[in-house]
Amino acid sequence: MRAGWPKEKVLAAYCSAMAHRVVALLERNGVKPEFAITGGIAKNIGVVSRIEKELGLKALKPRHDTQLAGAIGAALFAKTLLEKGKK
């Protein structure tokens, strides 16, 4: 922005860079046609649309708050570790 770039162009570049990074990780680990995006990034339509465009796939549309997925997953993982430790 200091160089005089409009805010919209800076935000588009950010969304593109984030999407490209996510797609690189997905391609390394594999992605199936019916995939979901969770976490805060799923709330950024600019990043989500670019991920879909790079993959040539549409993400499933969330029905619940995407930020809860990580928290719930972490809680379930911690519960499992705790239960294993008691045995």
C-alpha positions in Angstrom: 0.0 0.0 0.0 3.0 2.3 0.6 3.9 1.8 -3.0 0.5 3.2 -4.0 -1.3 -0.1 -4.7 -5.0 0.1 -4.1 -6.4 -1.8 -1.1 -8.4 -4.1 -3.4 -5.3 -5.2 -5.3 -3.3 -5.9 -2.0 -6.2 -8.0 -0.6 -6.5 -9.9 -3.9 -2.7 -10.6 -3.8 -3.1 -11.8 -0.2 -6.0 -14.1 -1.1 -4.1 -15.5 -4.0 -0.9 -16.2 -2.0 -2.9 -17.9 0.8 -4.8 -20.1 -1.7 -1.7 -21.1 -3.5 -0.1 -22.2 -0.2 -3.1 -24.2 0.8 -3.4 -25.8 -2.6 0.3 -26.8 -2.5 -0.3 -28.6 0.8 -3.4 -30.3 -0.5 -1.7 -31.5 -3.6 1.1 -33.0 -1.5 -1.3 -34.8 0.8 -4.1 -35.5 -1.7 -7.6 -34.0 -2.0 -10.8 -35.7 -2.9 -13.5 -34.2 -5.1 -15.8 -33.7 -2.0 -13.6 -31.7 0.3 -14.3 -29.2 3.1 -12.4 -26.1 4.2 -12.5 -25.5 7.9 -11.1 -22.8 10.2 -11.1 -19.1 9.8 -9.8 -19.4 6.2 -13.2 -20.9 5.3 -14.8 -17.6 6.1 -12.7 -15.7 3.5 -14.6 -16.1 0.3 -11.6 -14.6 -1.7 -9.3 -17.4 -0.5 -11.9 -20.1 -0.8 -12.8 -19.2 -4.4 -9.2 -19.1 -5.4 -8.6 -22.6 -3.8 -11.5 -23.9 -5.8 -10.3 -22.3 -9.0 -6.7 -23.7 -8.6 -8.0 -27.2 -7.7 -10.8 -27.2 -10.3 -13.1 -28.5 -7.6 -15.9 -27.0 -5.5 -15.6 -27.1 -1.7 -18.5 -28.4 0.3 -20.6 -25.6 1.8 -20.4 -25.5 5.6 -23.6 -25.8 7.6 -21.9 -24.8 10.9 -19.3 -22.4 12.1 -16.1 -23.5 10.4 -13.9 -22.3 13.3 -15.5 -24.8 15.6 -14.2 -27.7 13.6 -10.6 -27.3 14.7 -11.6 -26.7 18.4 -13.9 -29.7 18.4 -11.2 -31.9 16.7 -8.6 -30.8 19.2 -10.9 -31.6 22.1 -11.7 -35.1 20.7 -8.0 -35.7 20.1 -7.2 -34.6 23.7 -9.9 -36.8 25.1 -8.6 -39.8 23.2 -5.0 -39.2 24.5 -6.4 -38.8 28.0 -8.3 -42.1 27.8 -5.3 -43.9 26.4 -3.2 -42.6 29.3 -5.6 -44.0 31.9 -5.3 -47.6 30.5 
